């Protein structure tokens, strides 16, 4: 099966990698000449890390990130709140990983599968 994936953000990169891993011929394109240098997202949930583990890239993600054990919420005009989470019963916790790092790791993984992102 031939598949065209449009967009090389985290979702497109995972989609292309998983399609390729399961035997599809994949082409992935993105209109941007370069990946975005800033974050649109930073949090990686425990379930996403489980999926990355199945893909064989969880260790790379964990090594590039920081474990999050709480979050501080600041909204103008409201009292600040600090929330903590206990994920000790799960194989992974919440990971803080900037989107450019996520995309770098996913792009490298995809390249190991023989697929290059076509940009611009």
C-alpha positions as CSV (number, residue, x, y, z in Angstrom):
1,X,0.0,0.0,0.0
2,X,1.3,3.5,-0.9
3,X,0.5,6.3,1.6
4,X,1.1,10.0,1.5
5,X,1.3,11.7,4.9
6,X,0.9,15.5,4.8
7,X,2.5,17.3,7.7
8,X,5.7,16.4,9.5
9,X,4.7,17.4,13.0
10,X,4.6,14.8,15.8
11,X,1.3,13.2,14.5
12,X,2.4,13.0,10.9
13,X,5.9,11.6,11.9
14,X,4.4,8.9,14.1
15,X,1.8,8.0,11.4
16,X,4.5,7.7,8.8
17,X,6.8,5.7,11.0
18,X,4.0,3.3,12.1
19,X,2.7,2.8,8.6
20,X,6.3,2.1,7.4
21,X,6.9,-0.3,10.3
22,X,3.8,-2.2,9.3
23,X,4.8,-2.6,5.7
24,X,3.4,0.4,3.8
25,X,5.4,2.5,1.3
26,X,5.3,6.0,2.8
27,X,6.0,9.5,1.5
28,X,5.8,12.3,4.0
29,X,5.8,16.0,3.0
30,X,5.6,19.2,4.9
31,X,5.2,22.7,3.4
32,X,7.8,24.2,5.8
33,X,11.4,24.2,4.7
34,X,12.5,23.6,8.3
35,X,10.8,22.3,11.4
36,X,9.5,25.0,13.7
37,X,12.2,26.1,16.2
38,X,9.7,26.7,19.1
39,X,7.3,24.6,21.1
40,X,3.6,24.2,20.4
41,X,3.5,21.4,23.0
42,X,5.8,20.2,25.7
43,X,4.0,17.4,27.7
44,X,4.2,13.7,26.8
45,X,1.6,11.6,28.6
46,X,2.3,8.1,30.1
47,X,0.2,6.5,27.3
48,X,2.1,8.2,24.6
49,X,5.4,6.9,26.1
50,X,3.9,3.4,26.1
51,X,3.3,3.9,22.3
52,X,6.8,5.2,21.9
53,X,8.1,2.1,23.7
54,X,6.3,-0.1,21.3
55,X,7.9,1.9,18.5
56,X,11.4,1.5,20.1
57,X,12.0,5.1,20.8
58,X,10.8,5.7,24.4
59,X,14.4,5.6,25.8
60,X,15.5,8.4,23.4
61,X,12.4,10.5,24.4
62,X,13.1,10.0,28.1
63,X,16.8,10.8,27.8
64,X,15.9,14.1,26.0
65,X,13.2,15.2,28.4
66,X,12.5,15.8,32.1
67,X,10.0,14.1,34.3
68,X,7.1,16.3,35.4
69,X,5.7,15.7,38.9
70,X,3.6,18.8,39.1
71,X,2.5,21.9,37.3
72,X,2.0,25.5,38.4
73,X,-1.0,27.3,36.8
74,X,-0.9,31.1,36.6
75,X,-3.8,33.0,35.2
76,X,-4.1,36.8,35.5
77,X,-6.5,37.8,38.2
78,X,-6.8,34.3,39.7
79,X,-4.8,32.7,42.6
80,X,-1.9,30.6,41.5
81,X,-2.4,26.9,41.8
82,X,0.1,24.0,42.0
83,X,-1.0,20.6,41.0
84,X,0.9,17.4,41.6
85,X,0.5,14.0,40.1
86,X,1.4,10.5,41.2
87,X,2.0,8.1,38.4
88,X,4.0,5.6,40.5
89,X,1.5,2.8,39.5
90,X,2.3,3.3,35.8
91,X,5.3,2.4,33.8
92,X,5.9,6.0,32.9
93,X,5.0,9.4,34.2
94,X,4.4,12.8,32.5
95,X,7.5,13.8,30.5
96,X,8.4,17.3,29.6
97,X,9.9,17.3,26.1
98,X,10.0,20.3,23.8
99,X,8.3,19.7,20.5
100,X,11.5,20.3,18.4
101,X,13.2,17.5,20.3
102,X,10.2,15.2,19.8
103,X,10.2,15.9,16.1
104,X,14.0,15.4,15.9
105,X,13.8,12.0,17.5
106,X,10.8,11.0,15.4
107,X,12.5,12.2,12.2
108,X,15.7,10.2,13.0
109,X,13.5,7.1,13.7
110,X,11.7,7.5,10.4
111,X,15.1,7.9,8.6
112,X,16.2,4.6,10.2
113,X,13.1,3.1,8.6
114,X,14.2,4.4,5.2
115,X,11.9,7.4,4.9
116,X,13.0,11.0,4.7
117,X,10.8,14.0,5.3
118,X,10.3,16.0,2.1
119,X,10.3,19.7,3.0
120,X,9.4,22.9,1.2
